[in-house]
């Protein structure tokens, strides 16, 4: 299962920093979000004085009032992009891309930097995003921008010291360190993510940037994550009742990378609030092949559904779904490698399906709007239902 493979890769990877790619050969663009609003983004540098001045970087995506063209928010800052290219993209994510051929810092987002919030959107329900192990908070920008364009405040979180690279405003680059394939390390990682998540949620009420003060609905908070971030979503919900609904995208919830039978507390006890499990096809996490999902399902008493994205792979839930099809030709990637990363599902259909299910789930449980297709999905979407209740 990919989470366990990622942890093994993290442990053995050499932590090297190199210059920004000078001869990029493949240009990458993100698809424009299709919601009714334009998107703004602002970045926060947060310091938790109660945890030895722990520093975090988070990004806030939101519906924006954009009256004239403004600077696009960067996909990655320069130093973080250089490390992502040299180490993360292959040693952690295993994408098999040649180093120096994609200029990650030049990828344009569809978010206007520090644009004022669009007040027509009313109070904004909050969706927190937790990335997978070895993934930066930017690695699902496509899904995040889509939710913001639909009227949500989406908060993406880098967990410093566990994220592959975090670049701070003063230029410091803090890298992942100390990863071990042990129960103790995985338990500590989850405890840190849970504490980071609650701290970030604590800070949102005081946000003044982009005119967001008074515009954030802290009574309507959801969360989703990929891989380890999906695990963190369930763990954070168990610890913090403010998070009312969550989605796990292909993340095992076991504690031992070598033994899937060693279950986390949340896998053993389940949750009493709405939760959606979405697994990848083939070797991904499902309630039929992952003991942590089976146990979580059996013990959860709230609304729940478990689905499989047909034809997908583990990286299909990230921006790899956007990046790999664009660079495969220019970089002469082996088609078998690309299929191993993102499967056989048409990338555009994969993104439309994920957008539909994420927005439908959060519309239903944060905005109390319909979302009936969660019970009766339309045949056009490649979802195989495993269980629902």
The 8 nearest C-alpha neighbors of each residue, nearest first, counted from 0:
[[1, 2, 3, 283, 282, 4, 284, 251],
 [0, 2, 4, 3, 5, 313, 283, 226],
 [3, 1, 5, 4, 0, 226, 6, 227],
 [2, 4, 256, 6, 5, 1, 0, 7],
 [5, 3, 1, 7, 2, 6, 8, 0],
 [6, 4, 8, 2, 3, 7, 91, 1],
 [5, 7, 9, 3, 8, 4, 10, 2],
 [6, 8, 4, 10, 5, 9, 3, 180],
 [9, 7, 5, 6, 10, 11, 91, 12],
 [10, 8, 6, 12, 7, 11, 91, 5],
 [9, 11, 7, 8, 178, 12, 179, 6],
 [10, 12, 8, 9, 13, 7, 90, 6],
 [13, 11, 9, 90, 10, 8, 14, 86],
 [14, 12, 15, 11, 86, 90, 9, 10],
 [13, 15, 12, 86, 16, 174, 175, 82],
 [14, 16, 13, 17, 86, 85, 82, 12],
 [17, 15, 82, 85, 81, 14, 18, 86],
 [18, 16, 81, 85, 82, 15, 19, 20],
 [19, 17, 81, 20, 16, 78, 21, 82],
 [18, 20, 81, 21, 17, 77, 80, 102],
 [21, 19, 99, 22, 102, 23, 18, 100],
 [20, 22, 23, 19, 99, 102, 18, 100],
 [23, 21, 20, 100, 24, 99, 101, 102],
 [22, 24, 100, 101, 102, 25, 99, 20],
 [23, 25, 100, 22, 101, 26, 329, 330],
 [26, 24, 101, 326, 329, 23, 100, 27],
 [27, 25, 24, 101, 28, 326, 102, 325],
 [26, 28, 106, 322, 325, 25, 29, 326],
 [29, 27, 106, 107, 30, 26, 108, 322],
 [28, 30, 108, 31, 141, 321, 27, 107],
 [31, 29, 32, 28, 141, 321, 109, 108],
 [30, 32, 109, 29, 33, 145, 141, 144],
 [33, 31, 145, 34, 144, 148, 30, 109],
 [32, 34, 31, 145, 35, 148, 149, 36],
 [33, 35, 148, 149, 36, 32, 145, 146],
 [34, 36, 148, 149, 33, 37, 150, 62],
 [37, 35, 148, 62, 34, 38, 149, 63],
 [36, 38, 63, 62, 148, 64, 65, 39],
 [39, 37, 110, 62, 63, 61, 148, 147],
 [40, 38, 110, 111, 63, 114, 61, 60],
 [41, 39, 60, 112, 59, 113, 110, 111],
 [40, 42, 113, 59, 58, 112, 43, 60],
 [43, 41, 58, 57, 59, 40, 44, 56],
 [42, 44, 57, 56, 45, 58, 41, 59],
 [43, 45, 56, 55, 57, 46, 42, 54],
 [44, 46, 55, 54, 43, 56, 47, 57],
 [47, 45, 54, 53, 52, 48, 55, 44],
 [46, 48, 52, 53, 49, 50, 54, 45],
 [49, 47, 52, 50, 51, 46, 53, 54],
 [48, 50, 47, 51, 52, 53, 46, 198],
 [51, 49, 48, 52, 53, 47, 46, 54],
 [50, 52, 53, 48, 49, 47, 46, 54],
 [53, 51, 48, 47, 50, 46, 54, 49],
 [52, 54, 47, 46, 51, 50, 55, 48],
 [55, 53, 46, 45, 52, 47, 56, 159],
 [56, 54, 45, 44, 159, 46, 57, 157],
 [55, 57, 44, 157, 43, 45, 156, 58],
 [58, 56, 156, 43, 155, 42, 157, 55],
 [57, 59, 42, 155, 154, 41, 43, 60],
 [58, 60, 154, 41, 40, 153, 42, 61],
 [61, 59, 40, 153, 39, 152, 147, 154],
 [62, 60, 152, 147, 39, 38, 151, 63],
 [63, 61, 38, 36, 117, 147, 148, 150],
 [62, 64, 116, 117, 39, 38, 37, 115],
 [63, 65, 117, 116, 115, 66, 114, 37],
 [66, 64, 67, 63, 114, 37, 68, 115],
 [67, 65, 64, 68, 69, 114, 63, 115],
 [66, 68, 65, 69, 64, 114, 111, 70],
 [69, 67, 70, 66, 65, 111, 71, 114],
 [68, 70, 111, 71, 67, 112, 114, 65],
 [71, 69, 112, 111, 72, 68, 110, 113],
 [72, 70, 111, 112, 110, 108, 73, 69],
 [71, 73, 112, 111, 110, 108, 70, 40],
 [74, 72, 75, 71, 107, 108, 76, 104],
 [73, 75, 106, 108, 104, 107, 72, 137],
 [76, 74, 104, 73, 80, 79, 77, 103],
 [75, 77, 79, 104, 78, 80, 73, 74],
 [78, 76, 80, 79, 104, 81, 75, 19],
 [79, 77, 81, 80, 76, 82, 166, 172],
 [78, 80, 82, 81, 76, 77, 164, 166],
 [81, 79, 83, 77, 78, 104, 82, 75],
 [82, 80, 19, 78, 84, 83, 79, 18],
 [83, 81, 85, 16, 79, 84, 80, 86],
 [82, 84, 87, 80, 81, 86, 85, 88],
 [85, 83, 81, 82, 88, 86, 98, 80],
 [84, 86, 82, 83, 98, 81, 87, 17],
 [87, 85, 90, 83, 82, 84, 88, 89],
 [88, 86, 83, 91, 90, 89, 92, 84],
 [87, 89, 92, 84, 83, 86, 94, 91],
 [88, 90, 93, 94, 92, 87, 95, 91],
 [91, 89, 87, 86, 93, 12, 8, 92],
 [92, 90, 87, 133, 89, 8, 93, 9],
 [91, 93, 88, 89, 94, 90, 87, 133],
 [94, 92, 89, 91, 95, 90, 88, 5],
 [93, 95, 89, 92, 96, 88, 340, 336],
 [94, 96, 89, 93, 97, 336, 88, 332],
 [95, 97, 94, 98, 89, 88, 332, 330],
 [98, 96, 100, 99, 95, 330, 101, 89],
 [99, 97, 100, 85, 84, 96, 101, 20],
 [100, 98, 20, 101, 23, 97, 22, 84],
 [99, 101, 23, 24, 98, 97, 22, 25],
 [102, 100, 23, 25, 103, 99, 24, 26],
 [103, 101, 23, 104, 105, 20, 100, 99],
 [102, 104, 105, 80, 106, 101, 75, 74],
 [103, 105, 75, 80, 102, 77, 106, 76],
 [106, 104, 103, 102, 107, 74, 73, 75],
 [107, 105, 103, 104, 74, 28, 27, 108],
 [106, 108, 105, 28, 74, 73, 71, 109],
 [107, 109, 110, 74, 72, 71, 29, 73],
 [108, 110, 31, 111, 71, 38, 107, 144],
 [111, 109, 39, 38, 108, 72, 40, 71],
 [112, 110, 71, 39, 72, 114, 70, 69],
 [111, 113, 72, 40, 71, 114, 70, 39],
 [114, 112, 41, 40, 209, 39, 111, 115],
 [113, 115, 39, 112, 111, 63, 209, 116],
 [116, 114, 209, 63, 64, 210, 117, 113],
 [115, 117, 63, 64, 209, 62, 210, 118],
 [118, 116, 64, 63, 119, 62, 120, 115],
 [117, 119, 120, 121, 116, 64, 214, 122],
 [118, 120, 117, 121, 64, 116, 62, 122],
 [119, 121, 118, 117, 150, 122, 62, 123],
 [122, 120, 119, 118, 123, 214, 117, 150],
 [123, 121, 214, 215, 216, 120, 124, 213],
 [122, 124, 215, 216, 151, 152, 214, 121],
 [123, 125, 216, 219, 151, 220, 152, 215],
 [126, 124, 220, 152, 153, 151, 221, 219],
 [125, 127, 221, 153, 222, 220, 152, 154],
 [128, 126, 222, 154, 153, 155, 221, 223],
 [127, 129, 155, 223, 224, 222, 154, 156],
 [128, 130, 228, 224, 156, 155, 223, 127],
 [131, 129, 228, 225, 136, 224, 134, 135],
 [130, 132, 227, 228, 226, 225, 134, 133],
 [131, 133, 134, 227, 130, 162, 5, 6],
 [132, 134, 163, 91, 162, 131, 87, 92],
 [135, 133, 131, 132, 130, 163, 138, 162],
 [136, 134, 137, 138, 162, 163, 157, 130],
 [135, 137, 157, 130, 138, 155, 156, 134],
 [138, 136, 135, 140, 139, 74, 75, 155],
 [137, 139, 318, 136, 135, 140, 317, 134],
 [140, 138, 317, 318, 141, 137, 142, 143],
 [141, 139, 143, 137, 142, 138, 144, 318],
 [140, 142, 144, 139, 143, 145, 318, 29],
 [143, 141, 145, 140, 144, 139, 146, 354],
 [142, 144, 140, 146, 145, 141, 139, 147],
 [145, 143, 147, 141, 146, 142, 140, 148],
 [144, 146, 32, 148, 142, 143, 147, 141],
 [145, 147, 149, 143, 148, 144, 151, 142],
 [148, 146, 151, 61, 144, 150, 149, 145],
 [147, 149, 34, 36, 145, 146, 150, 62],
 [150, 148, 34, 146, 147, 151, 35, 145],
 [151, 149, 147, 148, 62, 120, 123, 146],
 [152, 150, 147, 123, 124, 146, 153, 125],
 [151, 153, 61, 125, 60, 123, 147, 124],
 [154, 152, 126, 60, 59, 127, 151, 125],
 [153, 155, 59, 127, 58, 128, 126, 152],
 [156, 154, 128, 58, 57, 136, 127, 129],
 [155, 157, 57, 136, 129, 158, 128, 154],
 [158, 156, 136, 162, 56, 159, 57, 135],
 [157, 159, 162, 161, 156, 160, 192, 55],
 [160, 158, 161, 162, 157, 55, 165, 173],
 [159, 161, 175, 162, 174, 176, 158, 173],
 [160, 162, 175, 159, 158, 163, 176, 174],
 [161, 163, 158, 164, 175, 159, 157, 160],
 [164, 162, 175, 133, 174, 135, 161, 134],
 [163, 165, 174, 162, 173, 79, 172, 175],
 [166, 164, 173, 172, 167, 159, 174, 79],
 [165, 167, 172, 171, 79, 170, 173, 164],
 [166, 168, 171, 170, 169, 165, 172, 56],
 [169, 167, 170, 166, 171, 44, 56, 43],
 [170, 168, 167, 171, 166, 172, 44, 165],
 [171, 169, 168, 167, 166, 172, 78, 76],
 [172, 170, 167, 166, 169, 173, 168, 165],
 [171, 173, 166, 165, 170, 174, 164, 167],
 [174, 172, 165, 164, 171, 160, 166, 159],
 [175, 173, 164, 163, 160, 176, 172, 165],
 [174, 176, 161, 160, 163, 162, 164, 173],
 [177, 175, 178, 160, 174, 161, 163, 10],
 [176, 178, 179, 175, 10, 160, 161, 184],
 [179, 177, 10, 176, 9, 184, 180, 6],
 [178, 180, 181, 184, 10, 177, 6, 185],
 [181, 179, 256, 6, 7, 184, 178, 182],
 [182, 180, 184, 183, 179, 255, 185, 256],
 [181, 183, 255, 254, 185, 184, 186, 180],
 [182, 184, 186, 181, 185, 187, 254, 179],
 [185, 183, 187, 181, 186, 182, 179, 188],
 [184, 186, 188, 182, 187, 183, 254, 189],
 [187, 185, 183, 189, 184, 188, 182, 190],
 [188, 186, 190, 184, 189, 185, 183, 191],
 [189, 187, 185, 191, 186, 190, 184, 192],
 [188, 190, 192, 186, 191, 187, 231, 193],
 [189, 191, 187, 193, 188, 192, 186, 194],
 [192, 190, 194, 188, 189, 193, 195, 187],
 [193, 191, 195, 189, 194, 190, 196, 188],
 [192, 194, 235, 196, 190, 191, 195, 189],
 [193, 195, 191, 197, 196, 192, 198, 190],
 [196, 194, 192, 198, 193, 197, 191, 199],
 [195, 197, 193, 199, 194, 198, 192, 200],
 [196, 198, 200, 194, 199, 195, 201, 193],
 [197, 199, 201, 195, 200, 196, 194, 202],
 [200, 198, 202, 196, 201, 197, 195, 203],
 [199, 201, 197, 198, 202, 203, 196, 204],
 [200, 202, 198, 199, 203, 197, 204, 205],
 [203, 201, 199, 200, 204, 205, 198, 206],
 [204, 202, 206, 205, 200, 201, 199, 215],
 [203, 205, 202, 206, 201, 215, 212, 217],
 [204, 206, 203, 202, 207, 212, 201, 213],
 [207, 205, 203, 212, 204, 208, 211, 202],
 [206, 208, 212, 211, 210, 205, 209, 213],
 [207, 209, 210, 206, 211, 41, 212, 113],
 [210, 208, 115, 211, 113, 116, 114, 207],
 [209, 211, 208, 212, 207, 115, 116, 214],
 [210, 212, 214, 207, 209, 208, 213, 206],
 [213, 211, 207, 214, 206, 210, 205, 215],
 [212, 214, 215, 211, 122, 204, 216, 210],
 [213, 215, 122, 211, 212, 123, 216, 121],
 [216, 214, 123, 122, 213, 217, 124, 211],
 [217, 215, 124, 123, 218, 122, 219, 214],
 [218, 216, 219, 220, 215, 125, 124, 204],
 [217, 219, 216, 220, 241, 124, 365, 243],
 [218, 220, 124, 365, 217, 216, 125, 221],
 [221, 219, 125, 242, 243, 126, 217, 124],
 [222, 220, 126, 244, 242, 243, 245, 125],
 [221, 223, 127, 245, 126, 128, 232, 244],
 [224, 222, 246, 128, 245, 232, 247, 229],
 [225, 223, 229, 228, 129, 128, 130, 247],
 [224, 226, 248, 228, 229, 131, 130, 227],
 [250, 225, 227, 131, 249, 229, 228, 248],
 [228, 226, 131, 230, 229, 250, 132, 231],
 [229, 227, 224, 129, 225, 231, 130, 131],
 [230, 228, 247, 224, 225, 232, 250, 226],
 [229, 231, 227, 252, 228, 232, 233, 250],
 [232, 230, 228, 234, 229, 233, 235, 189],
 [233, 231, 229, 235, 230, 234, 223, 228],
 [232, 234, 236, 230, 231, 235, 237, 229],
 [235, 233, 231, 237, 236, 232, 265, 230],
 [236, 234, 193, 238, 232, 237, 233, 231],
 [237, 235, 233, 239, 238, 234, 242, 240],
 [236, 238, 234, 235, 239, 233, 270, 265],
 [237, 239, 235, 236, 234, 240, 193, 197],
 [238, 240, 236, 241, 235, 237, 242, 197],
 [241, 239, 242, 236, 238, 243, 237, 235],
 [242, 240, 239, 243, 220, 218, 236, 217],
 [243, 241, 220, 221, 240, 236, 244, 239],
 [242, 244, 221, 220, 241, 272, 240, 219],
 [245, 243, 221, 273, 274, 242, 272, 222],
 [244, 246, 222, 274, 223, 221, 232, 275],
 [247, 245, 223, 275, 274, 276, 248, 222],
 [246, 248, 229, 276, 224, 223, 249, 250],
 [249, 247, 225, 277, 229, 250, 224, 226],
 [248, 250, 278, 226, 284, 277, 279, 247],
 [226, 251, 249, 229, 227, 230, 248, 247],
 [250, 252, 253, 284, 230, 291, 249, 226],
 [253, 251, 230, 291, 263, 266, 250, 254],
 [252, 254, 262, 263, 291, 261, 251, 259],
 [253, 255, 182, 263, 262, 261, 185, 186],
 [254, 256, 182, 258, 257, 261, 253, 181],
 [257, 255, 3, 258, 180, 254, 259, 181],
 [258, 256, 255, 259, 3, 180, 181, 254],
 [257, 259, 255, 260, 256, 261, 253, 254],
 [260, 258, 261, 253, 255, 290, 257, 256],
 [259, 261, 258, 262, 290, 253, 291, 255],
 [262, 260, 259, 253, 254, 255, 258, 263],
 [263, 261, 253, 254, 291, 260, 266, 267],
 [262, 264, 266, 253, 265, 254, 252, 267],
 [265, 263, 267, 266, 268, 262, 234, 269],
 [264, 266, 268, 269, 267, 263, 234, 237],
 [267, 265, 295, 263, 291, 264, 269, 268],
 [266, 268, 264, 265, 294, 295, 269, 263],
 [269, 267, 265, 298, 266, 264, 295, 270],
 [268, 270, 299, 298, 295, 265, 266, 267],
 [271, 269, 299, 272, 300, 301, 237, 268],
 [270, 272, 301, 300, 299, 273, 269, 302],
 [273, 271, 301, 270, 244, 243, 274, 302],
 [274, 272, 302, 244, 301, 303, 245, 275],
 [273, 275, 245, 303, 246, 244, 272, 302],
 [274, 276, 246, 304, 303, 305, 247, 245],
 [275, 277, 305, 247, 246, 306, 304, 248],
 [278, 276, 306, 248, 307, 305, 249, 247],
 [279, 277, 249, 307, 284, 285, 283, 248],
 [278, 280, 283, 312, 311, 308, 307, 313],
 [279, 281, 311, 309, 310, 283, 312, 308],
 [280, 282, 283, 279, 312, 311, 310, 309],
 [283, 281, 0, 280, 284, 279, 312, 1],
 [284, 282, 279, 278, 281, 280, 0, 249],
 [283, 285, 278, 249, 289, 251, 250, 279],
 [286, 284, 287, 278, 288, 289, 283, 292],
 [285, 287, 293, 292, 289, 288, 284, 290],
 [286, 288, 285, 289, 293, 290, 292, 284],
 [289, 287, 285, 286, 290, 284, 293, 292],
 [288, 290, 292, 291, 284, 285, 286, 287],
 [291, 289, 293, 292, 294, 260, 259, 288],
 [290, 292, 294, 252, 266, 293, 289, 253],
 [293, 291, 286, 295, 289, 290, 294, 296],
 [294, 292, 286, 290, 296, 291, 295, 297],
 [293, 295, 297, 291, 296, 292, 266, 267],
 [296, 294, 266, 269, 292, 298, 297, 293],
 [295, 297, 293, 294, 299, 298, 292, 269],
 [296, 298, 294, 295, 299, 293, 269, 300],
 [297, 299, 269, 295, 268, 296, 294, 300],
 [300, 298, 269, 270, 296, 271, 301, 297],
 [299, 301, 271, 270, 298, 302, 272, 269],
 [302, 300, 271, 272, 273, 299, 303, 270],
 [303, 301, 273, 388, 272, 274, 300, 304],
 [304, 302, 274, 388, 273, 275, 387, 301],
 [303, 305, 387, 275, 386, 388, 276, 306],
 [304, 306, 276, 386, 385, 277, 275, 387],
 [307, 305, 384, 277, 385, 383, 276, 278],
 [306, 308, 278, 383, 277, 279, 382, 309],
 [309, 307, 382, 279, 311, 381, 280, 278],
 [308, 310, 381, 280, 311, 382, 307, 383],
 [309, 311, 344, 343, 342, 280, 308, 312],
 [312, 310, 342, 280, 279, 309, 308, 341],
 [313, 311, 341, 342, 279, 315, 314, 280],
 [312, 314, 315, 279, 283, 249, 1, 316],
 [315, 313, 316, 341, 317, 312, 340, 319],
 [314, 316, 341, 320, 312, 317, 313, 311],
 [317, 315, 314, 313, 248, 225, 320, 318],
 [318, 316, 139, 319, 314, 315, 138, 320],
 [317, 319, 320, 139, 321, 138, 322, 141],
 [318, 320, 322, 317, 321, 323, 314, 315],
 [321, 319, 318, 315, 346, 322, 317, 341],
 [322, 320, 318, 319, 323, 324, 29, 346],
 [323, 321, 319, 325, 324, 320, 318, 27],
 [322, 324, 326, 325, 319, 327, 321, 320],
 [323, 325, 327, 326, 322, 321, 320, 328],
 [326, 324, 323, 322, 327, 27, 321, 328],
 [325, 327, 323, 25, 329, 328, 324, 330],
 [328, 326, 332, 324, 330, 331, 323, 325],
 [327, 329, 331, 330, 326, 332, 325, 324],
 [330, 328, 326, 331, 25, 327, 24, 325],
 [329, 331, 328, 327, 332, 326, 25, 24],
 [332, 330, 328, 329, 327, 333, 326, 334],
 [333, 331, 327, 330, 334, 328, 336, 337],
 [332, 334, 336, 335, 331, 337, 327, 338],
 [335, 333, 337, 336, 332, 338, 327, 339],
 [334, 336, 338, 333, 337, 339, 332, 340],
 [337, 335, 339, 333, 334, 338, 340, 332],
 [336, 338, 334, 340, 339, 335, 341, 333],
 [339, 337, 342, 335, 341, 340, 336, 343],
 [338, 340, 336, 337, 342, 341, 335, 312],
 [341, 339, 337, 338, 314, 312, 342, 336],
 [342, 340, 315, 312, 338, 314, 311, 339],
 [343, 341, 338, 311, 312, 310, 339, 344],
 [342, 344, 310, 338, 345, 311, 341, 346],
 [343, 345, 310, 342, 311, 346, 349, 309],
 [344, 346, 348, 347, 349, 343, 310, 342],
 [347, 345, 349, 348, 320, 344, 350, 321],
 [348, 346, 350, 349, 345, 351, 321, 320],
 [347, 349, 351, 345, 350, 346, 352, 344],
 [350, 348, 346, 352, 347, 351, 345, 353],
 [351, 349, 353, 347, 352, 348, 354, 346],
 [352, 350, 348, 354, 349, 353, 355, 347],
 [351, 353, 355, 349, 350, 354, 380, 348],
 [352, 354, 350, 356, 355, 351, 357, 349],
 [355, 353, 351, 357, 352, 356, 358, 350],
 [356, 354, 352, 353, 358, 357, 359, 351],
 [355, 357, 359, 353, 358, 354, 360, 352],
 [358, 356, 360, 354, 359, 355, 353, 361],
 [357, 359, 361, 355, 360, 356, 362, 354],
 [358, 360, 370, 356, 362, 357, 361, 355],
 [361, 359, 363, 357, 358, 362, 356, 364],
 [360, 362, 364, 358, 363, 365, 359, 357],
 [363, 361, 366, 359, 368, 360, 365, 358],
 [362, 364, 367, 368, 370, 360, 361, 369],
 [363, 365, 361, 367, 362, 366, 360, 244],
 [366, 364, 219, 361, 362, 367, 363, 124],
 [365, 367, 362, 368, 363, 364, 361, 219],
 [368, 366, 363, 364, 365, 362, 369, 361],
 [367, 369, 363, 362, 366, 370, 364, 365],
 [370, 368, 371, 363, 367, 362, 359, 372],
 [369, 371, 359, 363, 372, 373, 368, 360],
 [370, 372, 373, 369, 374, 375, 376, 359],
 [371, 373, 376, 375, 374, 370, 377, 359],
 [374, 372, 371, 375, 376, 370, 360, 359],
 [373, 375, 372, 371, 376, 387, 370, 388],
 [374, 376, 372, 373, 371, 377, 378, 370],
 [377, 375, 372, 373, 374, 378, 380, 382],
 [376, 378, 379, 380, 372, 375, 381, 373],
 [379, 377, 380, 376, 381, 382, 375, 383],
 [380, 378, 377, 381, 376, 382, 352, 348],
 [379, 381, 378, 382, 352, 377, 376, 348],
 [382, 380, 309, 308, 379, 383, 352, 378],
 [383, 381, 308, 307, 309, 380, 384, 306],
 [382, 384, 307, 306, 309, 385, 308, 381],
 [383, 385, 306, 386, 382, 307, 305, 387],
 [384, 386, 306, 305, 383, 387, 307, 286],
 [385, 387, 305, 304, 384, 388, 306, 303],
 [388, 386, 304, 303, 305, 385, 384, 374],
 [387, 303, 302, 304, 386, 374, 301, 305]]
